[in-house]
Amino acid sequence: MTTISTHPYPAASPTAEGNHPRLFILLPAFNEGAALTQLAATFGPALLKSGPFQILVVDDGSTDDSMSILEAARVPHVDIIRHPQNKGLGEAVKTGFLVALERANPNDIIAVMDSDGTHSPYLMERMIQLIQEGNDVVVASRYRYGSQVVGLDWFRTLLSHGSSWVFRLTTPIFNIKDYTCGFRLYRASILQKAFQTYGDRFITESGFACMAEIIIKLNKLGALFCEVPMILRYDQKISTSKIKIARTVLRSLNLVRRSATGSYRQHS
């Protein structure tokens, strides 16, 4: 089990060799089984031109054999960070950020994506290029021209589009239409700034609303955003959905209220 530092200002590690920034790929995982191992093995061929990378799997208290399968497969460049109990997506992402930031330089890149096989690693090289062009955050978006969502039922599709419009109307952010997609790349320096500003309260949402919370708080810090169209292959998802729809909707609405009233607290 990897020990996580609780220091609030994670230290940069030595400079990487070559001209490429290093890439840290966070995969929050809870009972993902074989899908996680298959995904982790895909990064090698998908990132041939992207320089060094490391995969950080945050096992959020899985109760199945996910980690045993992954360990047995001996996929290169994989570290597993374990939560003894399930803490929710927000805590898993926070843990992954802190571990990555302990190893990262300011211009390195930290990626987050779902571990269930619905996001394609082959989109990542295009997203890396956009970070190198000057963006702080690149979002794989379901709402840009050229995007497709395959295999999602009509009710979930309706909620997804409704959520996007609520955030766009109440908390507009330049270049952002998809506030809740879990597939993103971040420049390490903007995440360092976020933890320095908000401390442990950078991510307070435990569930899927944390993705919108991160976007909104980084916007308040002056981050530059960009989106790329994504093909979301929900038809390839093996595990059951972890989203609690009613709870996620309520938490998202509360997040909108907090953003509108400026009630976020900074680190003191």
NORPEFEN-V132528 format. One record per residue. N is the residue number from 1. RES is the residue in one small letter. BURIAL is # if it has 9 or more other ideal C-beta (glycine too) atoms within 8 Angstrom, else .. Layout:
n={N,N}
res={RES,RES}
burial={BURIAL,BURIAL}
//
This chain:
n={1,2,3,4,5,6,7,8,9,10,11,12,13,14,15,16,17,18,19,20,21,22,23,24,25,26,27,28,29,30,31,32,33,34,35,36,37,38,39,40,41,42,43,44,45,46,47,48,49,50,51,52,53,54,55,56,57,58,59,60,61,62,63,64,65,66,67,68,69,70,71,72,73,74,75,76,77,78,79,80,81,82,83,84,85,86,87,88,89,90,91,92,93,94,95,96,97,98,99,100,101,102,103,104,105,106,107,108,109,110,111,112,113,114,115,116,117,118,119,120,121,122,123,124,125,126,127,128,129,130,131,132,133,134,135,136,137,138,139,140,141,142,143,144,145,146,147,148,149,150,151,152,153,154,155,156,157,158,159,160,161,162,163,164,165,166,167,168,169,170,171,172,173,174,175,176,177,178,179,180,181,182,183,184,185,186,187,188,189,190,191,192,193,194,195,196,197,198,199,200,201,202,203,204,205,206,207,208,209,210,211,212,213,214,215,216,217,218,219,220,221,222,223,224,225,226,227,228,229,230,231,232,233,234,235,236,237,238,239,240,241,242,243,244,245,246,247,248,249,250,251,252,253,254,255,256,257,258,259,260,261,262,263,264,265,266,267,268}
res={m,t,t,i,s,t,h,p,y,p,a,a,s,p,t,a,e,g,n,h,p,r,l,f,i,l,l,p,a,f,n,e,g,a,a,l,t,q,l,a,a,t,f,g,p,a,l,l,k,s,g,p,f,q,i,l,v,v,d,d,g,s,t,d,d,s,m,s,i,l,e,a,a,r,v,p,h,v,d,i,i,r,h,p,q,n,k,g,l,g,e,a,v,k,t,g,f,l,v,a,l,e,r,a,n,p,n,d,i,i,a,v,m,d,s,d,g,t,h,s,p,y,l,m,e,r,m,i,q,l,i,q,e,g,n,d,v,v,v,a,s,r,y,r,y,g,s,q,v,v,g,l,d,w,f,r,t,l,l,s,h,g,s,s,w,v,f,r,l,t,t,p,i,f,n,i,k,d,y,t,c,g,f,r,l,y,r,a,s,i,l,q,k,a,f,q,t,y,g,d,r,f,i,t,e,s,g,f,a,c,m,a,e,i,i,i,k,l,n,k,l,g,a,l,f,c,e,v,p,m,i,l,r,y,d,q,k,i,s,t,s,k,i,k,i,a,r,t,v,l,r,s,l,n,l,v,r,r,s,a,t,g,s,y,r,q,h,s}
burial={.,.,.,.,.,.,.,.,.,#,.,.,.,.,.,#,.,.,.,.,#,#,#,#,#,#,#,#,#,#,#,#,#,.,#,#,#,#,#,#,#,#,#,.,.,#,#,.,.,#,#,#,#,#,#,#,#,#,#,#,#,#,.,.,.,#,#,.,#,#,.,.,#,.,#,.,.,#,#,#,#,.,#,.,.,.,#,#,#,#,#,#,#,#,#,#,#,#,#,#,#,#,.,#,#,#,.,#,#,#,#,#,#,#,#,#,#,#,#,.,#,.,#,#,#,.,#,#,.,#,#,.,.,.,#,#,#,#,#,#,#,#,#,#,.,.,#,.,#,#,.,#,.,.,.,#,#,.,#,#,#,.,#,#,.,#,#,#,.,#,#,.,#,.,.,#,#,#,#,#,#,#,#,#,#,#,#,#,#,#,#,#,#,#,#,#,#,#,#,.,#,#,#,.,#,#,#,#,#,#,#,#,#,#,#,#,#,#,#,.,#,.,#,#,#,#,#,#,#,#,#,#,#,#,.,.,#,#,#,.,.,.,.,.,.,.,.,#,#,.,#,#,#,#,#,#,#,#,#,.,.,.,.,#,.,.,#,.}
//
